[in-house]
Amino acid sequence: MSYPIAVLLKVTFGTWPSVLPQAKGGRLRVLAVSTRERSPLVPDVAGMREAGLPDYDLEFWYGMFVSVGTPAAIVRKIHEATTTAMKQPSVKAILAREGTEVSLSRSPEDFQKFLVDVGRFWVDLGRSAKV
């Protein structure tokens, strides 16, 4: 007589502050980062390309938004001030401890294009999955 073997596989996407202690403690095995390439924050962890999913590239990101109609000069000042702050070594170090890499848009227009592209990605993904 043979008995079926049940295998429980739990998969999650987590932030580095929540994942690393578990991984270092041997309670969690990190398979890859969710981006196509390795992250400089955890260079010993494969990116999705290496993990066998070359088209998978999912980043979590933060952005700043202003009200429609905000004067372009104000938008540029906010962008410049944010860019200056995010380039500070102390800010980068604090964010790195939280598992965040600093990546900046070149301009407000560049960020707007990024938003359009990201939106298109999710719409296409939903359609292809028939969601």
C-alpha positions as CSV (number, residue, x, y, z in Angstrom):
1,M,0.0,0.0,0.0
2,S,1.3,3.5,-0.8
3,Y,0.4,6.7,0.9
4,P,0.3,10.1,-0.8
5,I,2.8,12.6,0.5
6,A,1.6,16.1,1.0
7,V,4.0,18.9,0.4
8,L,3.2,22.3,1.6
9,L,5.0,25.0,-0.3
10,K,4.5,28.6,0.9
11,V,5.7,31.4,-1.3
12,T,5.7,35.0,-0.5
13,F,7.1,38.3,-1.5
14,G,8.5,40.2,1.5
15,T,10.6,43.1,2.3
16,W,14.2,42.6,3.3
17,P,13.8,43.8,6.9
18,S,11.2,41.0,7.4
19,V,12.9,38.4,5.3
20,L,16.6,38.6,6.1
21,P,16.3,37.6,9.8
22,Q,14.2,34.6,8.9
23,A,16.7,33.6,6.2
24,K,19.7,34.1,8.4
25,G,18.0,32.0,11.1
26,G,17.5,29.1,8.6
27,R,13.7,29.3,8.8
28,L,13.3,30.7,5.3
29,R,15.0,30.0,2.0
30,V,15.3,33.0,-0.4
31,L,14.9,31.9,-4.0
32,A,15.4,35.2,-5.8
33,V,14.7,39.0,-5.7
34,S,11.6,40.0,-7.7
35,T,13.6,42.1,-10.2
36,R,15.2,40.7,-13.3
37,E,18.8,41.3,-12.1
38,R,20.4,40.9,-8.7
39,S,20.1,43.7,-6.2
40,P,23.2,45.4,-4.9
41,L,21.6,45.3,-1.4
42,V,21.7,41.5,-1.4
43,P,24.3,40.6,-4.1
44,D,24.3,36.9,-3.2
45,V,20.6,36.4,-4.1
46,A,19.8,35.6,-7.7
47,G,17.6,37.8,-9.8
48,M,14.6,36.4,-11.7
49,R,16.6,35.9,-14.9
50,E,19.0,33.6,-13.1
51,A,16.1,31.9,-11.3
52,G,14.7,30.9,-14.7
53,L,12.1,33.6,-15.3
54,P,13.9,36.0,-17.7
55,D,10.7,38.1,-18.4
56,Y,9.8,38.6,-14.8
57,D,10.7,42.0,-13.4
58,L,8.6,43.4,-10.6
59,E,9.8,46.3,-8.6
60,F,8.1,48.0,-5.7
61,W,8.4,51.7,-5.8
62,Y,7.4,54.9,-4.2
63,G,6.5,58.2,-5.9
64,M,5.4,61.7,-5.0
65,F,2.2,63.1,-6.6
66,V,0.8,66.6,-6.7
67,S,-2.7,67.9,-7.5
68,V,-3.7,68.3,-11.1
69,G,-3.1,71.9,-12.1
70,T,0.0,72.4,-9.9
71,P,2.3,74.8,-11.7
72,A,5.2,73.2,-13.5
73,A,7.7,75.3,-11.6
74,I,6.4,74.0,-8.3
75,V,6.6,70.4,-9.6
76,R,10.2,70.9,-10.8
77,K,11.2,72.4,-7.4
78,I,9.7,69.4,-5.6
79,H,11.4,67.0,-8.0
80,E,14.8,68.8,-7.5
81,A,14.5,68.9,-3.7
82,T,13.5,65.2,-3.6
83,T,16.3,64.2,-5.9
84,T,18.8,66.2,-3.8
85,A,17.6,64.6,-0.6
86,M,17.6,61.0,-2.0
87,K,21.2,61.4,-3.2
88,Q,22.5,62.1,0.3
89,P,24.6,59.1,1.6
90,S,22.8,59.2,5.0
91,V,19.4,58.9,3.3
92,K,20.6,56.1,1.0
93,A,22.0,54.2,4.0
94,I,18.8,54.5,6.0
95,L,16.7,53.3,3.1
96,A,19.2,50.5,2.3
97,R,18.7,49.2,5.9
98,E,15.0,49.0,5.2
99,G,15.7,47.1,1.9
100,T,15.1,50.0,-0.4
101,E,17.4,50.9,-3.3
102,V,17.4,54.5,-4.4
103,S,16.4,54.9,-8.0
104,L,15.3,58.3,-9.3
105,S,13.4,59.6,-12.3
106,R,15.4,62.0,-14.4
107,S,12.4,64.4,-14.6
108,P,8.7,64.7,-13.7
109,E,8.0,63.8,-17.3
110,D,10.2,60.7,-17.0
111,F,8.2,59.6,-13.9
112,Q,4.9,60.2,-15.8
113,K,6.1,58.0,-18.6
114,F,7.1,55.3,-16.1
115,L,3.5,55.5,-14.6
116,V,2.0,55.0,-18.0
117,D,4.3,52.0,-18.7
118,V,3.6,50.4,-15.3
119,G,-0.2,50.9,-15.8
120,R,0.0,49.3,-19.2
121,F,2.0,46.4,-17.8
122,W,-0.7,45.6,-15.1
123,V,-3.6,46.0,-17.6
124,D,-1.9,43.7,-20.1
125,L,-1.1,41.2,-17.3
126,G,-4.7,41.2,-16.1
127,R,-6.0,40.7,-19.7
128,S,-3.6,37.8,-20.4
129,A,-4.6,36.1,-17.1
130,K,-8.3,36.8,-18.0
131,V,-8.8,38.6,-14.7
